[in-house]
Amino acid sequence: MRLFDRSSSPLLPPSHSPWKPYRALPLVVAFHLLGTTWGKNLGWNGANFDLPLACALCLALLGGWEVGVWAGALAGLLLMWTSWGNPGSLLFSRVLPPLLVGLLAPRLPALHPLVPPLVGAVGALVADCAFVLLSPSALPVGFWLDHAPRFALLQFVVMWPVMACVARVAKARKRLLFP
């Protein structure tokens, strides 16, 4: 007799859930590798895609703030590992946007055509703003005012392909994009 077969067990019976966030966290690493190898050549006037941030935002939108914070922390650690500058600022600037998106995720319709791109653009602005506020000597405000709109537009463009990949791999609870 198994533990869960008895009705007097204090543990709840296991339920099958298609949501598997641990399957999506390696996507943050894959998107980081893709962004640091091929993505650096696909920029616009000094602004490049931030694929790990886009992946963390998608995970937060689909899975909530807990998964978003883990993915954002992983994205921040990978960015710190490759850039070796301002570690606390980089980590915080990659954790804050997925946290905010994850807190708003129950109120946002993830399948609406404009929600993921707008989340990507606003998340990029929040990440850049947090980085500028925490380390103003590394990124002057004048450079940020010139860089931030292009970075937000690039994140706006890249969010749907990243969302399609993340939703396909993670199989988000209650919101399967591609069954």
C-alpha positions in Angstrom: 0.0 0.0 0.0 1.4 3.4 -1.0 1.5 6.4 1.4 -1.0 8.4 -0.7 -3.6 5.6 -1.0 -4.6 5.9 2.7 -7.2 8.6 3.4 -5.7 9.4 6.8 -2.4 10.6 5.3 -1.7 14.2 6.1 0.0 14.6 2.7 -2.0 15.6 -0.3 -2.1 13.1 -3.2 0.2 14.1 -6.0 -1.5 15.8 -8.9 -0.3 15.9 -12.4 0.6 19.4 -13.5 1.9 20.1 -17.0 3.8 23.2 -15.7 7.5 22.3 -15.5 9.6 25.4 -14.8 12.8 23.5 -14.3 12.6 22.5 -18.0 12.7 26.2 -18.9 15.6 27.4 -16.7 18.1 25.7 -19.1 16.6 27.9 -21.8 18.0 31.0 -20.0 21.5 29.4 -20.4 20.7 28.6 -24.1 19.5 32.1 -24.8 22.5 33.5 -23.0 24.8 31.5 -25.2 22.9 32.4 -28.3 22.9 36.1 -27.4 26.6 36.2 -26.6 27.7 34.3 -29.8 25.4 35.3 -32.6 23.2 37.9 -31.0 26.1 40.4 -30.5 26.2 40.8 -34.3 22.5 41.6 -34.5 22.3 45.0 -32.9 21.0 48.4 -33.7 23.3 51.3 -33.2 24.9 50.0 -30.0 21.9 48.2 -28.6 21.6 44.4 -28.6 19.0 41.9 -27.8 19.0 40.6 -24.2 17.7 37.1 -24.8 18.1 35.9 -21.2 16.1 38.8 -19.9 13.4 38.2 -22.5 13.3 34.5 -21.4 13.1 35.5 -17.7 10.2 37.9 -18.5 8.4 35.2 -20.5 8.8 32.7 -17.6 7.5 35.3 -15.2 4.5 36.1 -17.4 3.7 32.4 -17.7 4.7 31.0 -14.4 4.5 33.8 -11.8 7.0 35.7 -9.8 8.9 32.8 -8.2 10.0 31.3 -11.5 10.6 34.7 -12.9 12.9 35.7 -10.1 14.9 32.4 -10.4 15.2 32.9 -14.2 16.2 36.6 -13.7 18.8 35.7 -11.1 20.2 33.1 -13.5 20.3 35.7 -16.3 22.0 38.2 -13.9 24.6 35.6 -12.8 25.3 34.7 -16.4 25.6 38.4 -17.4 27.9 39.0 -14.4 30.0 36.0 -15.4 30.6 37.3 -19.0 30.9 41.0 -18.3 32.8 41.2 -14.9 31.4 44.6 -14.0 29.1 45.9 -11.3 27.9 42.5 -10.1 25.2 43.7 -7.7 23.8 46.2 -10.2 23.6 43.6 -13.0 22.0 41.0 -10.8 19.4 43.4 -9.4 18.6 44.8 -12.8 17.9 41.3 -14.1 15.8 40.2 -11.1 13.6 43.3 -10.7 11.7 43.2 -14.1 10.7 39.5 -13.9 9.6 40.1 -10.3 7.4 43.0 -11.3 6.0 41.0 -14.3 5.4 38.0 -12.2 3.5 40.0 -9.6 1.3 41.4 -12.4 1.0 38.1 -14.3 -2.4 37.1 -12.8 -3.9 40.3 -14.2 -2.2 40.2 -17.6 -3.6 38.0 -20.4 -0.4 36.3 -21.6 -1.9 35.3 -24.9 -2.9 38.8 -26.0 -0.8 39.7 -29.0 0.5 42.9 -27.5 1.1 41.8 -23.9 4.5 39.9 -24.4 6.1 42.6 -26.5 5.0 45.4 -24.2 6.2 43.4 -21.2 9.5 43.0 -23.0 9.8 46.7 -23.8 8.8 47.9 -20.3 11.0 45.2 -18.7 14.0 46.4 -20.7 13.4 50.0 -19.6 13.1 48.9 -16.0 16.3 46.8 -16.2 18.2 49.7 -17.8 16.8 52.2 -15.3 17.7 50.0 -12.3 21.2 49.5 -13.6 21.7 53.3 -14.2 20.4 54.1 -10.7 22.6 51.5 -9.0 25.8 52.2 -10.9 25.7 55.7 -12.5 29.4 55.7 -13.2 29.2 52.7 -15.5 26.4 54.0 -17.6 25.9 57.8 -17.8 22.4 59.1 -18.0 23.0 60.7 -21.4 24.1 57.4 -22.8 21.1 55.7 -21.2 18.6 58.2 -22.7 20.0 57.4 -26.1 20.3 53.6 -25.6 17.1 52.8 -23.7 14.6 53.4 -26.5 16.5 51.2 -28.9 17.0 48.5 -26.4 13.3 48.6 -25.5 12.3 48.3 -29.2 14.7 45.4 -29.7 13.1 43.6 -26.7 9.7 44.4 -28.2 10.6 42.7 -31.4 12.3 39.6 -29.9 9.6 38.7 -27.3 7.2 36.6 -29.4 9.9 34.2 -30.7 11.2 33.8 -27.2 7.7 33.4 -25.8 6.9 30.7 -28.3 10.1 28.8 -27.4 9.6 29.2 -23.6 5.9 28.2 -23.8 6.7 25.2 -25.9 9.3 23.9 -23.5 7.8 24.8 -20.2 4.2 24.0 -20.9 2.8 26.8 -18.8 0.0 26.0 -16.4 -3.5 26.9 -17.7 -2.0 28.8 -20.6 -0.7 26.4 -23.2 0.3 28.5 -26.2 1.1 25.7 -28.5 -0.4 22.3 -27.3 
